[in-house]
Amino acid sequence: MAAVIDAMNVSRIFQAPKGDLKVLAGLSFSIGKGQTAAIAGASGSGKSTLLHILGCLDRPTEGKILLGGQDTSQLADHDLAGARNKNIGFVFQFHHLLPEFTAVENVALPLLVGGMGRPEAMSRAEELMDQVGLKERCLHRPSELSGGEQQRVAVARALANSPEVILADEPTGNLDSRSGGAVADLLWRMNRERNIALVLVTHNNELAKRAERIMELKDGKLWPK
């Protein structure tokens, strides 16, 4: 199976006053279409850094990230942003919805950024809001939604461009157990129905156990757990 994302001997080094800090150290990881993986690890182990690099939000200091087989190190920033917007959906612990826009406008943003006309983008966004069970909340702003609803809007936004993979960073970490369970169910339903790969960082053991693979980030590398 061809990898959707393939990290090859990736290192990430941050400069610090007391010396360079090596967060990732020759790490390799790949995930294929429709697969699921959970990444655990202690606070400060570099889980969010890893997710940012897998999602091409940051570039590795050493090593390569292949996105759909394409070496992203060969892409200029503008081209990399386009590839990221098209192929990767993101769900963060804090939903990062724009407060001045309605829920449906937030969902439409990746489509508009990708060049889709507003009428088509809004129509697609309304369909996605329906699919995540929020059809009646399209015109509400984020402040008018519950935490669970906000995160479901974030999932809809992540799905907007029909990505190959969703990267989720503690997607239920800011929610109560009932809302968190509903968001987790939604992510796995989209994984099954759309054959979208799912990589999630989580401290929630029950959530991690739903993934096909569970790994721990330790000493800058991933280990089977």
C-alpha positions in Angstrom: 0.0 0.0 0.0 1.4 3.4 -1.0 2.0 5.7 2.0 -0.1 8.8 2.3 2.6 10.3 4.5 6.1 8.9 4.8 8.5 10.4 7.3 12.1 9.2 6.6 14.8 9.7 9.2 13.3 12.9 10.4 15.0 15.1 13.0 13.9 18.4 14.4 16.4 20.6 16.3 15.5 23.8 18.0 18.1 26.4 18.9 18.1 27.3 22.6 20.2 29.5 24.8 21.7 26.5 26.6 22.4 24.6 23.4 20.5 22.9 20.6 17.4 20.9 21.6 16.9 17.8 19.6 13.2 17.0 19.8 13.0 14.4 17.0 16.0 12.1 16.3 16.0 10.1 13.1 12.4 9.2 13.4 10.6 7.2 10.6 6.9 6.7 10.3 4.4 6.0 7.5 0.7 5.6 7.2 -1.4 4.3 4.2 -4.8 5.2 3.0 -7.5 4.3 5.4 -5.2 3.3 8.2 -5.3 4.6 11.8 -2.5 5.3 14.2 -2.4 6.8 17.7 0.7 8.5 19.2 1.2 8.7 22.9 4.1 10.2 24.9 4.9 12.2 28.0 4.3 16.0 28.0 7.2 17.7 26.2 8.2 14.6 24.3 7.6 16.3 21.0 4.2 14.9 19.9 2.8 18.2 18.6 6.1 18.9 16.9 5.9 15.6 15.1 2.3 16.2 14.0 3.3 19.6 12.7 6.1 18.1 10.7 3.9 15.2 9.4 1.4 17.9 8.4 4.0 20.0 6.7 3.3 23.0 9.0 6.9 22.8 9.9 9.9 21.5 8.0 12.4 18.9 9.5 15.9 19.9 10.3 17.1 16.6 8.8 15.3 13.9 6.8 12.4 14.0 4.4 8.6 14.0 4.5 6.9 12.4 1.4 3.3 13.5 0.9 1.6 11.2 -1.5 5.0 10.1 -2.7 6.2 13.6 -3.3 9.3 14.9 -1.5 8.0 18.0 0.2 11.6 19.3 0.7 11.6 20.1 -3.0 8.5 22.3 -2.8 8.6 26.1 -2.3 6.5 27.4 0.7 3.6 28.4 -1.6 3.4 25.0 -3.3 3.8 23.2 0.0 0.9 25.2 1.5 -1.3 24.2 -1.5 -0.4 20.5 -1.2 -1.1 20.6 2.5 -4.5 22.3 2.1 -5.5 19.7 -0.5 -4.2 16.5 1.1 -4.3 17.0 4.9 -7.1 17.9 7.3 -6.2 19.1 10.8 -8.2 18.8 14.1 -6.6 20.5 17.1 -7.4 20.3 20.8 -8.5 23.9 20.6 -10.7 24.1 17.5 -9.1 27.3 16.1 -12.4 28.4 14.5 -12.5 32.0 13.5 -14.9 33.8 15.9 -16.1 36.4 13.4 -17.3 33.8 10.9 -20.3 31.5 11.1 -19.8 27.8 11.5 -20.5 27.1 7.8 -18.2 29.9 6.8 -15.4 28.3 8.9 -16.0 25.0 7.1 -15.8 26.7 3.7 -12.5 28.4 4.4 -10.2 25.7 3.1 -12.3 25.5 -0.1 -12.1 29.2 -0.6 -8.3 29.2 0.0 -8.0 26.4 -2.6 -9.7 28.6 -5.2 -13.3 27.3 -5.2 -16.0 29.9 -5.9 -18.0 31.0 -2.9 -21.4 29.6 -3.9 -20.0 26.1 -4.5 -17.8 26.3 -1.4 -20.8 27.3 0.8 -22.9 24.5 -0.7 -20.2 21.9 0.0 -19.7 23.3 3.5 -23.5 23.0 4.2 -23.3 19.3 3.1 -20.4 18.7 5.5 -22.3 20.4 8.4 -25.2 18.0 7.7 -22.8 15.0 7.7 -21.4 15.9 11.2 -25.0 16.4 12.5 -25.0 20.2 12.7 -27.2 21.2 9.8 -29.3 23.4 12.0 -26.2 25.2 13.4 -24.8 26.5 10.1 -25.4 30.2 10.9 -24.2 30.1 14.5 -20.9 31.6 15.4 -18.4 29.5 17.4 -19.3 31.4 20.6 -22.9 30.2 20.2 -21.8 26.5 20.0 -20.9 24.0 22.8 -17.4 22.6 22.9 -18.4 19.4 21.3 -20.2 21.2 18.5 -17.2 23.4 17.9 -15.0 20.4 17.6 -17.5 18.8 15.1 -17.3 21.9 13.0 -13.5 21.6 13.1 -13.9 18.0 11.9 -16.1 19.2 9.0 -13.6 21.8 8.2 -10.8 19.2 8.1 -12.9 17.2 5.6 -13.6 20.1 3.3 -11.1 19.2 0.6 -11.6 15.5 0.9 -8.1 14.9 2.3 -6.1 11.7 2.2 -5.3 12.0 5.9 -6.6 13.7 9.1 -4.0 14.7 11.7 -5.7 15.2 15.1 -3.9 16.7 18.1 -5.7 15.8 21.4 -9.0 16.1 19.5 -11.1 15.2 22.6 -8.7 16.6 25.3 -10.8 19.7 25.9 -14.2 18.0 26.0 -16.2 16.1 28.6 -16.4 12.3 28.1 -19.8 12.3 26.3 -18.8 15.1 23.8 -15.3 13.5 23.4 -16.8 10.2 22.6 -19.1 11.7 20.0 -16.1 13.4 18.3 -14.1 10.2 18.4 -17.0 8.3 16.9 -17.3 10.9 14.1 -13.6 10.7 13.3 -13.7 6.9 13.0 -16.9 7.0 11.0 -15.2 9.3 8.5 -12.2 7.0 8.5 -14.4 4.1 7.5 -16.8 5.8 5.1 -14.2 7.9 3.3 -11.1 5.6 3.6 -9.3 8.6 5.1 -6.1 7.8 7.1 -6.2 9.0 10.7 -3.2 9.9 12.9 -4.0 11.2 16.4 -2.0 12.4 19.3 -3.7 11.6 22.6 -3.3 11.0 26.3 -6.6 9.2 26.3 -5.9 5.4 26.5 -9.4 4.4 25.5 -9.2 6.6 22.4 -5.8 5.3 21.5 -7.0 1.7 21.7 -9.4 2.3 18.8 -6.4 2.8 16.4 -4.8 -0.1 14.5 -1.4 1.0 15.7 -0.4 2.6 19.0 3.0 4.1 19.3 4.9 6.0 22.0 7.2 9.0 21.2 10.2 8.6 23.4 13.8 9.9 23.1 12.8 11.5 19.7 11.7 8.2 18.1 8.5 6.2 17.8 8.2 2.8 19.6 5.4 0.2 19.4 3.3 0.3 22.5 
